[in-house]
Amino acid sequence: MTEEIWDVYDINRRRTGQTIVRQKAWGFEKYHLIVHVCIFHPDGRILIQKRAVEKHAWPDLWDISAGGSALAGEDSWQAAEREVREELGLSLNLKDIRPHLSMNYERGFDDFYTVIQDVDLNRLVLQTSEVAEVRWASLQEVRLMEKNHTFVPYFPGLIDLLWQVRDNYDGAIYQGPARSWE
């Protein structure tokens, strides 16, 4: 396994020109970029993956469609495309798509992309070292998995928020017709 090299960012999300090997620790003044991609079916379900039992973080738990760290030289959208391609064998074009949501955390930045696309699960090529299986799930099913501790423990309410913003680029104020989020 080759070592992953990450760009180091400053607190304002600017590349510093430094890189770091994933396995090495750094001080709190240095940050890196993580990306997640949530693929929603047009009927409102989300594509979820069960993480491989060999994974270091959150093994054998269900997770959103794909995600991981940006490699050195990658922009956010490039990392998101690569992670989906590596983990699911699916090609997406995210070049002109901004993340629906960006969150700061202690050691960096986490971009969440949402895509609405009907994907044939039988055509996916799973990266078995990362992904054990995939399936479509409703919001209620994911909430139940969270309650049963079989889903990666994201910040409370994040999954609901991703469902709500999945097709909205109008900002934090909902501009569309009245609708149920369920």
Secondary structure by P-SEA (a helix, b strand, c coil): cbbbbbbbbccccccccbbbbccccccccccbbbbbbbbbcccbbbbbbbcccccccccccccccccccccccccaaaaaaaaaaaacccccccccccccbbbbcccbbbbbbbbbccccccccccccccccbbbbbcaaaaaaaaaaccccccccaaaaaaaaaccccccccccccccccc
